Amino acid sequence: MSGGVAQRDELRGAVGEVDALAVIVLESFDRADWSGADQLLAERTAYALGMIARSAATAASKLDGFHLISVECIKHRQGA
């Protein structure tokens, strides 16, 4: 496996971990009982967790798009 491919796979794994953690934390927050909490703090926390989850999902999507572009560039260089 080339260095670039290994680095891409490591990056994909790291992005996947962040995405999974964001989903787990957001779901845990959603299930919690926030009835006695400061509602402004709860809303801000929910918003921040949502941003993290969206950012992680976007990073995963961009990484997949980058992979597709890389494959097309390699094919083009090889004359395929």
N, C-alpha and C positions, 0 to 999 in steps of 0.2 A: 504494500500500500504506500503510495507516495506521501511525502510530507504534507502537501496541500490537502489531500483527501483525509489524512488522519486529523489534521487541524480542523477541517470542516466537520468531521464526525464528532470531535471533542466539543466544538461549538454547538452543534446540534444537541448533544447530550446536555450541555449546560443550559441552553435555552429551554429544553424540555423539562429540566428540573425546576427552573424558575416558573415556568408555566404551570406545572403540577402543583408546586407550593402555593402559587397565587390562587389557584382554584380551590385547594383545600382550605386555605385561610379564609377566603371569601365565603365559602359554604359554611364554615364554622361560625363566622360572624353572623351570617344570615339566620342560623339556627338558634343563636343565643337569645336569651330574654333580656331585652334592653329597656324594659318598662320603667325601672327605677333610675336609669342613667340620665345624665345630661344629654338631652336630645340633640343639641348642636354638636357636641363632641361625637355622639354616635353617628350623626349624618356626615360629619367631616371624615371620620374614620372609614365609613362605608364608601365614601367618594374616593378616598385615597386608595383603599383596597381595590376598588373597581378600576382605577387608573393603572395600578400595578398589573392586574389581571389582563386588561386590554393591551398594555404595553408588551407583556410577555407573549400574548397570542399574536400580536403584530410582528414581534421579532421572529417568532417561529415561521410565520407566513413569509416574511421577507427573506429568511434564510432559505426556505424552499424555492422561492423565486430566484435567488442568487444561484442556487444549485442548478436549476434548469438553464439559466443563462450560461453558466460555466460549461455545462455539457454541450450546449450548442456551439460555443466558441471552440471547444476541443474538436468537435466534429468538423467544423469549418476549416480549422487548421489542417486536419488530416485529409481534407478533400472529400469527405463523406457526404 
